[in-house]
Amino acid sequence: MADPGNSLVGRTVLITGAGTGIGRVLALRYAAAGATVVLGARRRELLEETAELVTAQGGEAHVFGSDIRDENSCRELVARTLERCGRLDILLNNAAVPGRNQHVTDMDLSNWVDTLTTNLTAPMLLSREALRQAMAPNESGNIQFFSSGAAKAVLPGKAHYAVAKFALIPLARTLATEVGPLGIRVNTLVIGTVAGELIDNYIARTATEQGLDAGVVLESLTAASPLRRLVKPEEVADVSVWLASDAASAITGQDINVSAGAEMR
């Protein structure tokens, strides 16, 4: 049953990277708030799994396999959403890739370009198409970008990832300024280290490589967080749903940290 405070009944949300992780949790949370969810990603089989979970809890989900690195694919993903659902109210630019760790002196151009294409260019293209095809004509809509605390707390070998994720912030602010007069809101979630399979694998691998207890590795990851813990995917999704709801109707052009306090700027 949808929470009346964050009710999104009657609205359609397009979520990229919805096959796993935060994207899957976003789909479940938005469906619980009453929205029709459209799921996009390259691996259709994972999208189908997410859709089954959504329908099992009484929600409505539609699956479209899509490679958002391609401009035409971005255009078609929005068009198919409108054809199937008749509207597009919310766009969540969640899909991302980490790229291969490489110092700048060793950077392969393919690694740099693929990371920026997926993490930065694709969100711009999808936002452009959502605005052109749906939101601008209706003078209504909500766009969210998903950045990372790693964009500010930079690490060696991650320049490509940090650059792409950091650039989402001025992109969102500029877009918010451009489309604000139409009643369209744009915000960025800056996400800290999130609990889940990826971080569990990283902790196990690092512990093995360095001969440390897994708890010690986890403690080092959360040391910069005042809450001394990882962020739960559900916490990210709850902030996202709130931002998309009428409860946050005066909020646009903001980068909102969901990092257990690790990022406060």
C-alpha positions as CSV (number, residue, x, y, z in Angstrom):
1,M,0.0,0.0,0.0
2,A,1.4,3.4,-1.0
3,D,2.5,5.8,1.8
4,P,0.1,8.8,1.4
5,G,2.9,11.2,2.4
6,N,5.0,10.0,-0.6
7,S,2.2,8.9,-2.9
8,L,3.2,8.5,-6.5
9,V,-0.1,6.8,-7.6
10,G,-0.7,7.5,-11.3
11,R,2.9,8.4,-12.1
12,T,5.4,6.5,-14.2
13,V,9.0,6.2,-13.4
14,L,11.8,5.1,-15.7
15,I,14.8,3.5,-13.8
16,T,18.1,2.7,-15.5
17,G,20.3,0.0,-14.2
18,A,17.3,-1.6,-12.5
19,G,18.5,-5.2,-12.7
20,T,20.5,-5.3,-9.5
21,G,21.5,-3.4,-6.4
22,I,20.1,0.1,-5.8
23,G,18.2,0.0,-9.1
24,R,16.2,-3.0,-8.0
25,V,15.5,-1.5,-4.6
26,L,14.4,1.7,-6.3
27,A,11.9,-0.2,-8.4
28,L,10.4,-1.9,-5.4
29,R,10.2,1.3,-3.4
30,Y,8.6,3.3,-6.2
31,A,6.1,0.5,-6.9
32,A,5.2,0.5,-3.2
33,A,4.6,4.2,-3.4
34,G,2.1,3.5,-6.2
35,A,4.1,4.3,-9.3
36,T,4.2,2.3,-12.5
37,V,7.9,1.3,-13.0
38,V,9.7,1.0,-16.3
39,L,13.0,-0.9,-16.0
40,G,15.9,-0.4,-18.4
41,A,19.3,-2.1,-18.6
42,R,21.4,-4.2,-21.0
43,R,20.8,-7.5,-19.2
44,R,17.1,-8.2,-19.8
45,E,17.1,-11.4,-17.7
46,L,18.0,-9.4,-14.6
47,L,15.2,-6.8,-15.4
48,E,12.7,-9.7,-15.6
49,E,13.7,-10.8,-12.1
50,T,13.2,-7.3,-10.8
51,A,9.8,-7.1,-12.6
52,E,8.7,-10.3,-11.0
53,L,9.5,-9.0,-7.5
54,V,7.6,-5.8,-8.3
55,T,4.5,-7.7,-9.5
56,A,4.7,-10.1,-6.5
57,Q,4.2,-7.1,-4.2
58,G,1.2,-5.9,-6.3
59,G,3.0,-3.3,-8.5
60,E,3.1,-2.8,-12.2
61,A,6.4,-3.1,-14.1
62,H,7.5,-3.0,-17.7
63,V,10.8,-4.2,-19.0
64,F,12.8,-2.7,-21.9
65,G,16.3,-4.0,-22.7
66,S,18.4,-0.9,-23.6
67,D,22.0,0.1,-24.1
68,I,22.0,3.7,-22.9
69,R,25.5,4.2,-24.3
70,D,23.8,4.6,-27.7
71,E,21.9,7.8,-28.5
72,N,19.2,6.1,-30.5
73,S,18.7,3.6,-27.8
74,C,18.1,6.4,-25.3
75,R,15.6,8.0,-27.6
76,E,13.8,4.7,-28.1
77,L,13.7,3.8,-24.4
78,V,11.8,7.0,-23.7
79,A,9.5,6.6,-26.7
80,R,8.7,3.0,-25.8
81,T,7.9,4.1,-22.2
82,L,5.4,6.7,-23.5
83,E,3.9,4.1,-26.0
84,R,3.4,1.6,-23.2
85,C,2.4,3.8,-20.3
86,G,1.2,7.0,-21.9
87,R,3.4,9.2,-19.7
88,L,6.8,9.7,-18.1
89,D,6.9,11.6,-14.8
90,I,10.1,10.6,-13.2
91,L,13.5,9.7,-14.6
92,L,16.1,8.0,-12.3
93,N,19.6,8.0,-14.0
94,N,20.9,5.2,-11.8
95,A,22.9,3.0,-14.3
96,A,26.7,3.3,-13.9
97,V,29.9,1.4,-14.4
98,P,33.1,1.6,-12.2
99,G,35.5,1.2,-15.1
100,R,38.9,-0.5,-14.6
101,N,41.2,1.0,-12.0
102,Q,44.0,2.8,-13.9
103,H,46.3,5.7,-13.0
104,V,46.1,8.6,-15.5
105,T,49.6,7.8,-16.8
106,D,48.3,4.3,-17.7
107,M,44.8,5.2,-18.8
108,D,43.4,3.5,-21.8
109,L,41.2,5.8,-23.9
110,S,38.6,3.1,-24.2
111,N,38.3,2.8,-20.4
112,W,38.0,6.6,-20.0
113,V,35.4,6.9,-22.8
114,D,33.3,4.0,-21.8
115,T,33.1,5.2,-18.2
116,L,32.2,8.7,-19.1
117,T,29.8,7.6,-21.8
118,T,27.8,5.3,-19.4
119,N,28.0,7.5,-16.2
120,L,27.7,11.0,-17.7
121,T,26.7,11.2,-21.4
122,A,23.9,8.6,-21.1
123,P,22.2,10.4,-18.2
124,M,22.4,13.6,-20.2
125,L,20.9,11.9,-23.3
126,L,18.1,10.3,-21.4
127,S,17.3,13.5,-19.6
128,R,17.2,15.3,-22.9
129,E,14.8,12.8,-24.4
130,A,12.6,12.6,-21.3
131,L,12.3,16.4,-21.5
132,R,11.7,16.6,-25.2
133,Q,9.2,13.8,-25.5
134,A,7.3,14.0,-22.2
135,M,8.2,16.5,-19.4
136,A,8.6,19.8,-21.3
137,P,5.4,19.5,-23.3
138,N,3.5,18.6,-20.0
139,E,5.4,21.2,-18.0
140,S,5.9,18.7,-15.2
141,G,8.5,16.1,-14.2
142,N,11.3,15.0,-11.9
143,I,14.8,14.0,-12.9
144,Q,17.4,12.6,-10.6
145,F,21.0,11.9,-11.1
146,F,23.0,9.4,-8.9
147,S,26.5,10.6,-8.1
148,S,29.0,9.1,-5.6
149,G,31.0,10.2,-2.6
150,A,34.0,8.9,-4.6
151,A,33.5,12.0,-6.8
152,K,34.8,14.2,-4.0
153,A,36.9,11.8,-1.9
154,V,39.1,10.9,-4.8
155,L,41.2,7.8,-5.0
156,P,44.2,6.8,-7.1
157,G,43.2,4.9,-10.2
158,K,39.6,6.3,-10.2
159,A,40.0,9.6,-12.1
160,H,37.6,8.5,-14.9
161,Y,34.9,7.4,-12.4
162,A,35.3,10.5,-10.2
163,V,35.2,12.9,-13.2
164,A,32.0,11.4,-14.5
165,K,30.3,11.3,-11.2
166,F,31.3,14.8,-10.1
167,A,30.2,16.2,-13.5
168,L,26.6,15.1,-12.8
169,I,26.3,17.7,-10.1
170,P,26.8,20.8,-12.3
171,L,24.8,19.0,-15.0
172,A,21.8,18.7,-12.7
173,R,22.2,22.3,-11.4
174,T,22.3,23.7,-14.9
175,L,19.3,21.6,-16.0
176,A,17.4,22.6,-12.9
177,T,17.9,26.3,-13.9
178,E,16.9,25.6,-17.5
179,V,13.7,23.7,-16.8
180,G,12.6,25.1,-13.5
181,P,10.2,27.7,-15.2
182,L,8.4,24.6,-16.6
183,G,7.8,23.2,-13.1
184,I,10.3,20.4,-13.7
185,R,12.7,19.6,-10.8
186,V,16.2,18.1,-11.0
187,N,18.4,16.9,-8.2
188,T,21.4,14.8,-7.5
189,L,21.9,12.1,-4.8
190,V,25.5,11.8,-3.7
191,I,25.7,8.3,-2.4
192,G,28.2,6.9,0.1
193,T,29.5,3.3,0.4
194,V,26.4,1.1,0.1
195,A,25.9,-2.3,1.7
196,G,25.4,-5.2,-0.6
197,E,27.1,-7.9,-2.7
198,L,29.6,-5.6,-4.4
199,I,31.0,-4.2,-1.1
200,D,30.9,-7.6,0.5
201,N,33.1,-9.0,-2.3
202,Y,35.5,-6.1,-2.0
203,I,35.8,-6.6,1.7
204,A,36.5,-10.3,1.3
205,R,39.0,-9.7,-1.5
206,T,40.9,-7.0,0.4
207,A,41.0,-9.0,3.6
208,T,42.5,-11.9,1.8
209,E,45.0,-9.8,-0.1
210,Q,46.2,-7.9,2.9
211,G,45.9,-10.7,5.5
212,L,43.3,-8.8,7.5
213,D,40.1,-9.7,9.3
214,A,37.0,-8.7,7.3
215,G,35.8,-6.6,10.2
216,V,39.0,-4.5,10.1
217,V,38.5,-3.8,6.4
218,L,34.8,-2.8,7.1
219,E,35.9,-0.5,9.9
220,S,38.4,1.2,7.6
221,L,35.6,1.8,5.1
222,T,33.3,3.4,7.6
223,A,35.9,5.3,9.6
224,A,35.1,8.6,7.8
225,S,31.4,8.2,8.5
226,P,30.0,9.8,11.8
227,L,27.4,7.0,11.9
228,R,30.2,4.4,11.5
229,R,28.3,2.2,9.1
230,L,27.5,1.6,5.5
231,V,24.5,3.1,3.7
232,K,21.5,0.7,3.1
233,P,20.1,0.6,-0.5
234,E,16.7,1.1,1.0
235,E,17.8,4.4,2.5
236,V,18.9,5.7,-0.9
237,A,15.6,4.6,-2.4
238,D,13.6,6.3,0.4
239,V,15.3,9.6,-0.2
240,S,14.7,9.3,-3.9
241,V,11.0,8.6,-3.5
242,W,10.7,11.6,-1.2
243,L,12.5,13.8,-3.7
244,A,10.1,12.7,-6.4
245,S,7.0,13.3,-4.3
246,D,5.0,16.4,-3.7
247,A,6.5,16.5,-0.2
248,A,9.7,17.8,-1.8
249,S,8.0,20.2,-4.3
250,A,10.2,23.1,-3.5
251,I,13.5,21.3,-3.8
252,T,15.5,21.5,-7.0
253,G,19.1,22.0,-8.1
254,Q,20.4,20.3,-5.0
255,D,23.0,17.6,-4.4
256,I,21.8,15.6,-1.4
257,N,24.3,13.5,0.4
258,V,23.1,10.0,1.4
259,S,26.4,8.9,3.0
260,A,25.9,8.2,6.7
261,G,27.6,11.6,7.2
262,A,30.8,10.7,5.3
263,E,30.2,13.6,3.0
264,M,28.9,16.9,4.4
265,R,29.7,19.4,1.6
